[in-house]
Each structure stands twice: as C-alpha cells, then as structure tokens.
Amino acid sequence: MKRRQFIRSVSAGALGIGFLPLLKHPLFAAQLPRPQAVWVENGEPEELLSRALKEYGGLQRFIKKGDEVVVKPNIGWDRPPELAATTNPQLVGAIVRACFKAGAKKVKVFDRTCNNPRRCYRSSQIEEYAKRAGAKVEQIRRNRFKPLKINGRVIDQWPIYSEYLTADKVINVPIAKHHSLARVTLGLKNLMGVMGDNRGLIHNNFEEKLTDIDGKILPTLTIIDAYRILTANGPVGGNPKDVKLTKTLILSDCTVSADYLALSLFGLTLDDVPHIKRAYEKGLAKYNRKNLIVRKIRLG
C-alpha cells in the first residue's frame, strides 16, 4: 500500500494551536507558510524523522559542512527501549546519519546518567546504534564540566558539560514520558543531562531554577521521541503496562514549543506543567503558542 497523505486542519482549540493541512499538490504546498513545528505520526522511528526533516526544510537548514554536532538523547536509566525510559535508539542512529549527510564533521552522543553509565549506555542500545551510525559515544567525565554564568532569577552560575557548550550545533532528543516531580520530562528537562554539580538542588523551586539554566543552553533543534511514551511511574518506569505505543515524533527549533505540543500526548495543559509555563513567562519560546504554525502529518 502506498503512503497516503491526509488533510487535517485543526483550528486553535484547547491547546491554541493551528495545524496546517498537508496538501498533495506541490503548488499549494509551496504556498504554505514554513511550519514552526512538525508533528508526524503512524510510522517507524526512521520514517518519522525523515518526513519531519523534509517538512521542516531539511537538516541542512541548521547543520553546515564541517560542523561538530552534539546529539543529546536521554540515556539516564538502565532500561531497554521497550520500557520507554530512554530515547529510542533507532531514532538516535537515524539522527546521527542525518547529521553526517547534512555535512557534519563529527557527531558526539552523551548524557549524564542516573544509573550506572555503562549499563545505561548498553541497555538503552543507544551506544550501539549511535556508534554504528558513526558517532563518537563517550560517558560523561566529571572534569569536563565548566561554570557557566547564568545571571538568572535564582541561579547565578551552574556547571555545564564543556563539550555541549563548544559544539557548533546541538540536537536535543528527549523521550516523552511521565515524571513524578515535573509531571512530564520533555525537551527542557532533558537538558539536565548536561548539567553538573548536585542536580538534586535544582528540584527545589524546580521551574524557576530549570528555566534559569535552560535559558542559557537551549539547543539548535529539539526532536521529541514519542514512538513509545511512558504514561506513569516515570522517570524510570519498569512496567510494560505503563508504556503506550504512539508512533509519533515532534520536531521544532524551539524547545518550548515542542514541549508544549507534546503535552497533548498526556492529556495535559500548560497549567499542569509549571516548568513549561514558566519558560513561556520568561520568554524562552521563539514562537507565540497562540498562533503556533504546526504541520501535522499521518503516515501510512
């Protein structure tokens, strides 16, 4: 069966989002405004990524020849991909390949894990898939965190992983999942994986501290892995009954916008998730959520 494109136009509703229809005729497609985010569903990880990048103008919009790129997935837990505690390894591998195709000279993949790093890198299968795609995969080294001036409302400075800071481009690849403290962990919270020091201190007055730091380290692109989502008992999970197969990917060059879109996967609104709401209040979003231009596509 050939892949069909369906036309779906959802006006600003509960989320206040306008979804652009995807039209078959190239003349009409050329006249559509460039999306600020893309939502693709009903495909395998590589298919979802390929289509999302195509609709967003290609990865070459962001990555230039010779760039050193960091791909930052969630590798935090000693869990297999099926339990949806870590980013889908097939997606990570596909992103690495896409970076090289766009001209990247080097691609690095790393994360500061919560469980034993070796076990996390292996169990998640991210190390295997990323290396196979040509990435340099290394565990976080404590001596590579450097103080970064934040000048935030409550955070003056915080150590950030130096290889994240020195990269030409950064692609943030969180998995969409429940979190017992933050309600959900998406793009903004995934950046904690490049923060040093005692991260437990961030959990006190969480939305203020996280958005203070994130405001200084926002990535080039955020790609939310929602192929499988963890609906309860996050962030570590462990029960297959908590995993939902949604076969979805959300892509934007605005982390806050991507996170906002992903709330609908969990039936949440902005008021339910204080750290995302606070990010909007602090002006961390590139786009206005009330007229966010989203292209939504269903494959198959």
C-alpha positions in Angstrom: 0.0 0.0 0.0 1.3 3.4 -0.9 1.7 6.0 1.8 -1.2 8.4 1.8 -1.2 12.0 2.9 -4.2 13.1 4.8 -5.5 16.6 5.1 -6.1 17.7 8.6 -6.8 21.2 9.7 -7.3 21.7 13.4 -8.2 25.2 14.4 -6.9 26.8 17.6 -8.6 24.7 20.3 -7.7 23.6 23.8 -4.0 23.9 23.0 -4.4 27.1 21.0 -2.6 25.6 18.0 -3.3 25.9 14.3 -2.3 22.7 12.5 -1.5 23.3 8.8 -3.1 20.8 6.4 -0.6 18.9 4.2 -1.8 19.3 0.6 -0.8 16.9 -2.1 -0.4 19.4 -5.0 3.1 20.9 -4.9 1.7 24.3 -5.9 -0.4 24.5 -2.8 2.3 23.0 -0.7 4.8 25.7 -1.9 2.3 28.4 -0.8 2.0 27.2 2.8 3.9 29.1 5.4 7.0 27.4 6.8 6.0 25.4 9.9 7.4 26.4 13.3 7.0 22.8 14.4 6.2 19.4 12.7 4.2 16.5 14.2 4.4 13.2 12.4 2.7 10.0 13.4 2.0 6.4 12.5 5.5 5.4 11.4 8.7 3.8 12.5 11.4 6.0 14.0 13.4 6.5 10.9 10.3 7.2 8.8 9.1 9.7 11.3 12.4 11.5 11.3 12.8 11.5 7.6 9.4 13.0 7.0 9.7 15.6 9.8 13.0 16.8 8.4 11.6 17.1 4.9 8.7 19.1 6.1 10.9 21.4 8.1 13.2 22.2 5.2 15.9 19.6 5.8 18.6 19.3 8.4 20.9 21.4 6.2 18.9 24.4 7.4 20.8 24.0 10.7 23.9 22.0 10.1 26.6 23.2 7.8 29.6 21.4 6.3 32.3 20.9 8.9 30.1 21.4 12.0 30.7 19.5 15.2 27.3 18.3 16.4 26.1 17.1 19.8 23.1 14.8 19.8 21.7 14.7 23.4 19.3 11.8 24.0 18.0 10.5 27.3 20.3 7.7 28.4 19.6 8.1 32.1 18.3 4.7 33.1 19.3 1.1 32.9 16.3 0.1 30.9 15.7 -1.5 27.5 14.0 0.6 24.8 10.7 -1.2 25.2 10.1 0.3 28.7 10.3 3.9 27.3 12.6 5.3 30.0 15.2 6.3 27.4 15.3 7.7 23.9 14.6 5.3 21.1 18.0 4.0 19.8 16.8 3.7 16.2 15.9 7.3 16.2 19.3 8.3 17.7 21.1 6.4 15.0 18.9 7.9 12.2 19.7 11.4 13.6 23.4 10.8 13.6 23.3 9.6 10.0 21.2 12.6 9.0 23.8 14.9 10.6 26.6 13.4 8.6 24.5 13.6 5.4 24.0 17.3 6.1 27.7 17.8 6.3 28.7 17.4 9.9 32.4 16.6 10.5 31.8 15.0 13.9 28.8 13.9 15.9 29.0 13.3 19.6 26.4 11.5 21.8 26.4 11.6 25.6 24.3 12.0 28.6 24.8 12.3 32.4 23.1 9.1 33.6 21.3 8.4 36.9 22.1 4.7 36.9 25.5 3.1 36.2 26.7 4.7 32.9 28.0 1.6 31.3 24.8 -0.3 31.9 22.6 2.7 30.8 24.5 3.1 27.5 24.3 -0.6 26.8 20.8 -1.4 28.0 19.3 1.5 26.1 21.0 0.3 23.0 21.8 4.0 22.2 25.6 3.3 22.3 25.3 0.5 19.8 23.1 2.4 17.3 24.9 5.7 17.6 28.3 4.1 17.1 27.1 2.1 14.2 25.9 5.4 12.6 29.4 6.9 13.1 29.0 8.9 16.2 31.6 9.3 19.0 29.9 7.9 22.1 31.5 8.7 25.4 30.4 8.6 29.0 30.3 11.9 30.8 33.6 12.9 32.5 33.3 14.9 35.7 36.3 17.0 35.0 34.7 18.4 31.8 32.0 20.5 33.5 32.7 24.2 33.3 31.0 27.0 35.3 28.6 29.0 33.1 27.4 32.4 34.1 23.6 32.2 34.3 22.6 35.5 35.9 19.1 34.1 36.4 16.4 35.0 38.9 17.7 32.4 41.4 20.7 30.8 39.7 23.9 32.9 39.3 26.1 30.2 37.7 26.0 26.4 37.1 28.5 23.9 35.7 27.6 22.7 32.2 29.4 20.0 30.2 32.1 21.7 28.1 31.6 19.5 25.0 28.0 20.6 24.9 29.0 24.3 25.1 31.7 24.1 22.5 29.6 22.2 19.9 28.6 24.1 16.7 25.1 22.7 16.8 23.1 20.7 19.4 20.2 18.4 18.7 18.1 17.6 21.9 16.4 14.3 21.7 14.2 13.6 24.7 11.8 10.8 25.1 8.3 11.9 26.1 7.4 10.4 29.5 5.8 10.9 32.8 7.8 12.3 35.7 6.8 12.1 39.3 8.1 15.6 40.1 7.7 17.6 36.9 4.6 15.8 35.5 6.4 15.2 32.3 10.0 15.1 31.1 10.5 16.5 27.6 13.0 18.8 25.9 13.5 21.4 28.7 14.1 18.8 31.4 16.2 16.6 29.1 18.9 19.3 29.2 19.6 18.4 32.8 21.7 15.7 31.3 24.4 18.2 30.6 24.2 19.9 34.0 26.9 19.2 36.6 27.1 19.5 40.4 24.3 18.2 42.6 21.3 18.2 40.3 19.0 17.4 43.3 19.4 21.1 44.3 17.5 22.0 41.1 14.4 20.2 42.3 13.8 22.8 45.0 12.0 25.6 43.3 12.3 23.5 40.2 10.6 25.5 37.5 12.5 28.7 38.4 15.9 27.0 38.6 15.5 24.8 35.5 14.3 27.7 33.3 17.1 29.9 34.6 19.7 27.4 33.4 17.9 26.3 30.3 17.7 29.9 29.1 21.4 29.8 28.6 21.8 26.4 26.9 18.8 26.0 24.6 19.7 23.7 21.6 19.6 24.2 17.9 16.8 21.7 17.4 14.6 19.6 19.6 13.3 16.3 18.3 10.8 14.6 20.8 10.7 10.9 20.6 7.2 9.8 21.2 7.4 6.5 19.4 6.7 4.9 22.8 5.7 7.1 25.8 5.8 6.3 29.5 2.5 7.2 30.9 3.1 6.5 34.7 5.8 5.8 37.2 8.4 7.9 35.5 11.1 8.8 35.0 12.5 5.3 35.5 9.4 3.2 34.8 9.8 -0.6 34.6 6.3 -1.8 34.0 5.3 -2.6 30.4 1.7 -1.7 31.2 2.8 1.9 31.7 4.1 2.1 28.1 1.9 3.4 25.2 2.8 2.9 21.6 2.0 6.3 19.9 4.4 6.2 17.0 4.9 10.0 17.0 7.7 12.5 16.6 7.6 16.2 17.2 10.3 18.5 15.8 11.0 22.2 16.3 13.8 24.6 16.5 12.0 25.9 19.7 12.3 23.6 22.6 9.5 25.3 24.5 7.1 24.9 21.5 8.0 21.3 21.1 7.3 20.6 24.8 4.0 22.4 24.6 2.8 20.3 21.7 3.8 17.1 23.5 1.5 17.9 26.4 -1.4 16.7 24.4 0.1 13.2 24.3 -0.6 13.0 28.1 -3.8 14.9 28.2 -2.2 17.8 30.0 -2.4 21.6 29.6 0.2 24.3 30.1 -1.2 25.0 33.6 -0.5 21.3 34.6 3.3 21.7 34.0 4.8 24.7 35.8 8.3 24.5 34.3 7.0 24.8 30.7 4.6 27.5 31.7 7.5 29.3 33.4 9.6 29.0 30.2 6.9 30.9 28.3 6.7 33.6 31.0 10.4 34.1 30.9 10.4 34.5 27.1 12.3 31.3 26.3 9.9 30.4 23.4 10.8 31.6 19.9 7.1 31.4 18.8 3.8 32.5 20.2 1.9 29.4 21.3 -1.5 31.0 20.5 -0.7 31.0 16.8 2.0 28.4 16.5 2.2 27.1 13.0 2.3 23.3 13.1 2.3 20.9 10.2 0.7 17.6 11.3 1.2 14.5 9.1 -0.1 10.9 9.4 1.9 8.3 7.5 0.5 5.1 6.1 
